[in-house]
Every structure is written in C-alpha cells, then in structure tokens.
Amino acid sequence: MNLPTDFPHEIAQRADQPGFDEVLDRARSARHRRRTTIASGLATVCVVGGIVVATQLGPRAPVEPAPAPTPTTLTGEVDDRLPTDVRELLAEERTILMQVSGSDEATAALWASCSATAGTCRSALVTSEGDKVEGRILEGGSGVVQPVPGGWLVPYPRDAVRVTPDGGTEQVYDVGGQPVPAESGDTVVSTMTDVRLLRGDKLVPMLAPEGAEVTGAHVAPDGQLVVTASGPGGRRHLATVQPGQSWSWSVVSDAALEDSAGTPPVLEGRGDTVVLAQLGDDPDGSVPLISLRVSHDGGLTWSPVIGLDLTGTDGVRNLSSLVVSPEGTIFLTTESHGLVRIDRDGTVATSRFSTYDTSAFVVGDSVCVVTEAGRVDDLRCSTDDGGTWATTPLPGFR
C-alpha cells in the first residue's frame, strides 16, 4: 500500500502533539499492542513530538468474525537467529512496530525504540523469506522504507539504498535530468523531496502536468501511468497517460477529483487494477472514506464501489492500509470496519480478526494482515485470496 508520504503529517496537524515523554509512556503502556502507524506496505515517516526523523543506514458493512485461522504456536519471544544488537532493540519495553510490508516473496518489519534521555529514536529492519531471517539496525530513526522489486528502498537527501531480503544493500542513484515518460517495469517511489520512478538502480524524474505536484502514481504493466496531482489553485486531479502520448488534462476531464480540503487521495495499484480512495476530514479528527473507485484497465475507465457505507456515523473511517491482491481483489484495513474485502465484481465483505487489524500487504501470492494478539501482534496470511487464513509471527519474533 502506498499511502502518501505526507499522510502522517496530515494526521499530526489535527491535534496538539504530545511531548517526547508522553510518546514513550504510550509506547510502554501499549507494549502488547505493537501497532503500525500507517502501514504496510506503506511508505511512512516517524513523527515523534512533531519531528520527522530521517533514516541513516547502519551496519547490517455489518462486521462479521473473520474465518478462524490455522492454529499455530507462537511464543512471542525475540527471534534468536538475529544479530545481538537487533535482538536487544526488540527486547526493549519501549519498542513498537512502525511498519510491515512485503516485497516479492519476503516480508519486512520496521521496529523503533525511542529514548527520552537521548531524545532520538533507533530502529531495526527485520526481513524474513521462508526460513531465512535477517536484521540490521537503522541508525537515526525510523524514516521511510518502501517495498520495491528486490527489497525495500531507503531514500536519503541524495540517492537511496535498496535493502535486500538477505540483509545486503544496493546503491540506487538519482540521475536527475528532465522528466521522462513511464516505461513498463518502472516502480513509483517517494524520495525525500518528490515522487519518482525507480528504473533498475536509478531514480528518474517522472513526467507530470505543468505546475502540478504529483501526490500518487501507479505504472501499469504496459507502461501506462496513472497519477493523482494537485494542480493550480489546489485543485486535485486524476490523470491517465498511455504509452507514447504527451501529457494532457483532457485525458481525465471526466475523472477530475472534486475540490476538497481533506486528506490527499490514496492511489494504489497492482497490474491493471488501480484503486482510488478519496478521504475527508471530520471535525472530530477522524478521516472518513468518502469515495472509492476502481479501474481494471490501468486507469482508462473507473467504477465506484457501491457496497460500502460511506455516510453517517456508521461510515468507513480511519483507513490504515489499502492493497490489491494478485487476483485483483481489494483489501482495506480500517478502524471502523476492520478488514474490508472487495471482489473484482464489486462484492464487499467486512470482517475482524482482532480489535485493531492493520497493514494489509502482499507477499508473493499471499495477502497478509497485522492483527492484535497479546504482547506482540501477529500476521494472518491467506494463500487463497482471503478465503482462509494462517497465523505466523511478525519478522523479529517467534
């Protein structure tokens, strides 16, 4: 799921920020609730006391109960296969789960521990692929970690690093230059300054409408580009550009987003299926889902999802993740309705595994969800597109 990188800032601005000590107290009291803040698959930033901390890479409908998961014995203990410094961080009482996501066949969990004495955060990235588990300390805070082909991208002020599932690193270079059209195989990523295309080991500027700021994008398999952008005067737009075409707003004349003072829309895609979630901004601080549109042809045509309650006090609120499965099924996690599943034909089903289900993401052919489960949260993963679920530990724990 690629929630906008400024989404945490939008949430943070709605209420007075707690002091650093209060943040730590909340982390300690919620030790058994290692919750993701924006999830999963999501690129996110760590906001502590209103401060954004950059990452420095160190050494290595009515809600029904969800189908019963396959029984699995989980100890909740730190994985003893990890390096000593990673195990020590995970064992700290103040350590919390910041993010979890999948890349190819591997899963990564980003854990953070903040110190009131030093006034800083330390974090560890733990990856698992089958029986292989790797971990490394990320010096300087939690920062932004994004799933990309071959691992997870960690942006810096200049260039970036890709962390691979085996714990290695690969340099990714910002080549600069003029914006270029998207190509088949490109991946959309957020750097520390803008949205770009990852092409192999290079970050290249992405073609965008003149005078507009791109807030989200997806590249379909044939190179077709779908973009949400804020244009002149703050108007938000949805654009689709086919390969070989020059940019034109006329492509989206019937799909322009309405003017809104709410949170920027969320765009997520896999293959030719693209989902657009438009979010509001309620006076009580909650974030209602005000519309959900789906395209199965790479953004050329769109249809609204009509089986969701989006109005009144029972409407869907506080979206924490959005992902498209390999089968084209849409999964959302929300505070109000738990896990929401939307089939390709538009059928909507809602369910709950726990009091707070978050961070839906894809690993290989499976869909996974983070669920509350005692001292340490669990993963529930499905290999049959949400029909049945099996319980597995989060990377870093047994």
Residue pairs with C-beta under 8 A, 6 or more apart in sequence:
1 39
1 40
1 41
1 42
1 101
1 266
1 268
1 321
1 322
1 323
1 360
1 361
2 41
2 42
2 43
2 146
2 188
2 190
2 216
2 266
2 267
2 268
3 38
3 39
3 42
3 43
3 44
3 266
3 321
3 322
4 190
4 215
4 216
4 264
4 266
5 43
5 44
5 45
5 144
5 190
6 215
6 264
7 38
7 44
7 263
7 264
7 266
8 37
8 38
8 44
8 45
8 47
9 45
9 47
9 52
10 263
10 264
11 263
11 287
12 47
12 50
14 281
14 285
15 285
17 47
17 49
17 50
18 26
18 49
19 49
20 48
20 49
20 114
20 116
20 119
21 116
23 48
23 49
23 114
24 94
24 114
24 116
27 94
27 95
27 96
27 114
28 93
28 94
30 96
31 93
31 94
31 95
31 96
31 375
32 374
32 375
32 376
33 356
33 372
33 377
34 95
34 96
34 97
34 111
34 376
34 377
34 394
35 96
35 97
35 356
35 358
35 370
35 372
35 377
36 97
36 98
36 99
36 100
36 320
36 321
36 358
36 359
36 370
37 44
37 46
37 98
37 99
38 44
38 99
38 320
38 321
39 99
39 100
39 101
39 320
39 321
39 333
39 358
39 359
39 360
39 361
39 370
40 99
40 100
40 101
40 321
40 323
40 358
40 359
40 360
40 361
40 370
41 100
41 101
41 102
41 147
41 321
41 323
41 359
41 360
41 361
41 362
42 99
42 101
42 321
42 359
43 144
43 145
43 146
43 189
43 190
44 98
44 99
44 142
44 144
44 145
45 52
45 53
45 142
45 143
45 144
46 52
46 53
46 98
46 112
46 121
46 123
46 141
46 142
46 143
48 114
48 121
53 120
53 121
53 140
53 141
53 142
53 143
54 140
54 141
54 143
54 156
54 157
54 192
55 123
55 138
55 140
55 141
55 142
55 143
55 144
55 145
55 154
55 155
55 156
56 138
56 139
56 140
56 141
57 136
57 138
57 139
57 154
57 161
57 163
57 169
58 136
58 137
58 138
58 139
59 136
59 137
60 83
60 134
60 135
60 136
60 137
60 167
61 307
61 308
61 309
61 337
61 348
61 349
61 350
62 350
63 337
63 338
63 350
63 351
63 352
64 349
64 350
64 351
64 352
65 351
65 352
66 338
66 339
66 351
66 352
66 353
66 380
66 389
67 351
67 387
67 388
67 389
69 353
69 380
69 389
69 390
69 391
70 388
70 389
70 390
70 391
71 391
72 390
72 391
72 392
74 373
74 376
74 378
74 391
74 393
74 397
74 398
75 397
75 398
76 374
76 375
76 376
76 393
76 397
76 398
77 397
77 398
78 87
78 90
78 91
78 396
78 397
78 398
79 87
79 90
79 126
79 133
79 135
79 393
79 395
79 396
79 397
79 398
80 87
80 398
81 133
82 90
82 126
82 133
82 134
82 135
82 396
83 135
83 136
85 124
85 137
86 124
86 126
86 135
86 136
86 137
86 396
89 95
89 111
89 113
89 122
89 123
89 124
89 137
90 111
90 124
90 126
90 396
90 397
92 113
94 113
94 114
94 115
95 111
95 112
95 113
96 111
96 112
96 113
97 109
97 110
97 111
97 370
97 377
97 394
98 110
98 111
98 112
98 123
98 142
99 109
99 110
99 142
99 145
99 359
100 107
100 108
100 109
100 110
100 359
100 361
100 370
100 379
100 394
100 395
101 107
101 108
101 145
101 146
101 147
101 152
101 359
101 361
102 108
102 147
102 361
102 362
102 363
102 364
102 366
102 368
103 147
103 148
103 149
103 150
103 151
103 152
103 165
103 363
104 149
104 150
104 165
104 363
104 364
105 129
105 130
105 165
105 363
105 364
106 127
106 128
106 129
106 151
106 165
106 363
107 127
107 128
107 129
107 363
107 368
107 379
107 395
108 125
108 126
108 127
108 128
108 145
108 147
108 152
108 163
108 165
108 395
109 125
109 126
109 394
109 395
109 396
110 123
110 124
110 125
110 138
110 142
110 145
111 123
111 124
111 125
111 126
111 396
112 121
112 122
112 123
112 141
112 142
113 121
113 122
113 123
114 120
114 121
114 122
115 121
115 122
120 140
120 141
121 140
121 141
121 142
122 137
122 138
122 139
122 140
122 141
123 137
123 138
123 141
123 142
123 143
124 135
124 136
124 137
124 138
124 396
125 135
125 136
125 138
125 145
125 152
125 163
126 133
126 134
126 135
126 395
126 396
127 133
127 134
127 135
127 151
127 152
127 163
127 165
127 166
127 167
127 395
128 134
128 165
128 395
129 165
129 166
132 165
132 166
133 395
134 165
134 166
134 167
135 167
135 395
135 396
136 163
136 167
138 154
143 154
143 155
144 154
144 155
144 190
144 192
145 152
145 153
145 154
145 163
146 152
146 153
146 155
146 189
146 190
147 153
147 361
148 162
148 187
148 189
148 198
149 187
150 162
150 164
150 170
151 162
151 163
151 164
151 165
151 170
152 162
152 163
153 160
153 161
153 162
153 172
153 189
153 198
154 160
154 161
154 162
154 163
155 189
155 190
155 191
155 192
156 192
157 192
158 174
159 171
159 172
159 173
159 174
159 203
160 172
160 174
160 189
160 191
160 203
161 169
161 170
161 171
161 172
162 169
162 170
162 171
162 172
162 201
163 169
164 170
170 201
171 201
172 198
172 201
172 202
172 203
173 201
173 202
173 203
174 191
174 196
174 202
174 203
175 202
175 203
175 204
176 205
177 204
177 205
178 205
179 205
179 206
179 207
179 208
180 197
180 204
180 205
180 206
180 207
181 207
181 223
181 225
181 241
181 243
181 244
182 197
182 206
182 207
182 219
182 223
182 224
182 225
182 241
182 243
183 197
183 199
183 219
183 223
183 243
184 219
184 221
184 222
184 223
184 243
185 199
185 219
186 197
186 198
186 199
186 219
186 223
187 197
187 198
187 219
188 195
188 196
188 197
188 198
188 206
188 216
188 217
188 218
188 219
189 195
189 196
189 197
189 198
189 203
190 196
191 203
194 205
194 213
194 214
195 206
195 214
195 215
195 216
195 217
196 203
196 204
196 205
196 206
197 203
197 204
197 205
197 206
197 219
206 214
206 217
206 225
207 225
207 241
207 247
208 214
208 227
208 229
208 247
209 227
209 229
209 231
209 237
209 239
209 247
209 249
210 247
211 231
211 232
212 229
212 230
212 231
212 232
212 237
213 229
213 230
214 227
214 228
214 229
215 228
215 229
215 230
215 236
215 264
215 265
215 267
216 227
216 228
216 264
216 265
216 266
216 267
217 225
217 226
217 227
217 228
217 267
218 225
218 226
218 267
218 268
218 269
218 274
218 299
219 225
219 226
220 226
220 269
220 271
220 272
220 274
220 298
220 299
221 271
221 272
221 298
222 243
222 298
223 243
224 240
224 241
224 242
224 243
224 298
224 299
224 300
225 240
225 241
226 238
226 239
226 240
226 267
226 269
226 274
226 295
226 298
226 299
227 238
227 239
227 240
227 241
227 267
228 236
228 237
228 238
228 239
228 257
228 264
228 265
228 267
228 276
229 236
229 237
229 239
230 236
230 237
230 264
231 237
234 259
235 256
235 257
235 259
236 256
236 257
236 258
236 259
236 260
236 264
236 265
237 249
237 252
237 256
237 257
238 252
238 255
238 256
238 257
238 265
238 276
238 299
239 247
239 249
239 251
239 252
239 255
240 251
240 252
240 255
240 298
240 299
240 300
241 247
241 248
241 251
242 300
245 251
255 302
257 265
257 278
258 278
260 278
260 280
261 281
262 278
262 279
262 280
262 281
262 287
262 290
263 279
263 280
263 281
263 287
264 279
265 276
265 277
265 278
265 279
266 275
266 276
266 277
266 279
266 319
266 322
267 274
267 275
267 276
267 277
268 274
268 275
268 277
268 322
268 323
268 324
269 275
269 324
270 323
270 324
270 325
270 326
270 328
270 362
271 324
271 326
271 328
272 295
272 296
272 297
272 298
273 294
273 295
273 296
273 324
273 328
273 330
273 344
274 294
274 295
274 298
274 299
274 324
275 292
275 293
275 294
275 295
275 322
275 324
275 330
276 291
276 292
276 293
276 294
276 295
276 302
277 289
277 291
277 292
277 319
277 322
277 332
278 289
278 290
278 291
278 292
278 293
279 287
279 288
279 289
279 290
279 319
280 287
280 288
280 289
280 290
281 287
282 288
282 317
286 317
286 318
287 317
287 318
287 319
288 310
288 315
288 316
288 317
289 308
289 310
289 315
289 316
289 317
289 319
289 334
290 310
291 304
291 310
292 304
292 305
292 308
292 310
292 342
293 302
293 303
293 304
293 305
294 302
294 303
294 304
294 305
294 330
294 342
294 346
295 301
295 302
295 303
296 328
296 344
303 346
305 330
305 342
305 346
305 348
306 346
307 342
307 346
307 347
307 348
308 316
308 340
308 348
309 315
309 316
310 316
314 336
315 336
316 332
316 334
316 336
316 337
316 340
317 334
317 335
317 336
318 334
318 335
318 336
319 332
319 333
319 334
320 333
320 334
320 335
320 358
320 359
321 331
321 332
321 333
321 358
321 359
321 360
321 361
322 330
322 331
322 332
322 360
323 330
323 331
323 360
323 361
323 362
323 367
324 330
324 331
324 362
325 331
325 362
325 367
325 385
325 386
326 362
326 365
326 385
327 344
327 385
328 344
329 341
329 342
329 343
329 344
329 367
329 385
329 386
330 340
330 341
330 342
331 339
331 340
331 341
331 342
331 360
331 367
331 369
331 386
332 339
332 340
332 342
332 360
333 339
333 340
333 357
333 358
333 359
333 360
333 369
334 340
335 356
337 350
338 350
338 351
338 352
338 353
338 357
339 350
339 351
339 352
339 353
339 357
339 360
339 369
340 348
340 349
340 350
341 348
341 349
341 350
341 351
341 386
342 348
353 369
353 371
353 380
353 389
354 371
354 372
354 373
355 372
356 371
356 372
357 369
357 370
357 371
357 372
358 369
358 370
358 371
359 368
359 369
359 370
360 367
360 368
360 369
361 367
361 368
362 368
363 381
365 383
366 381
366 382
366 383
367 381
367 382
367 385
367 386
368 379
368 380
368 381
368 382
368 392
369 379
369 380
369 381
369 389
370 377
370 378
370 379
370 394
371 377
371 378
371 379
371 380
373 391
376 393
376 394
376 397
377 394
378 391
378 392
378 393
378 394
379 391
379 392
379 393
379 394
380 389
380 390
380 391
380 392
381 389
381 390
381 392
382 388
382 389
382 390
383 390
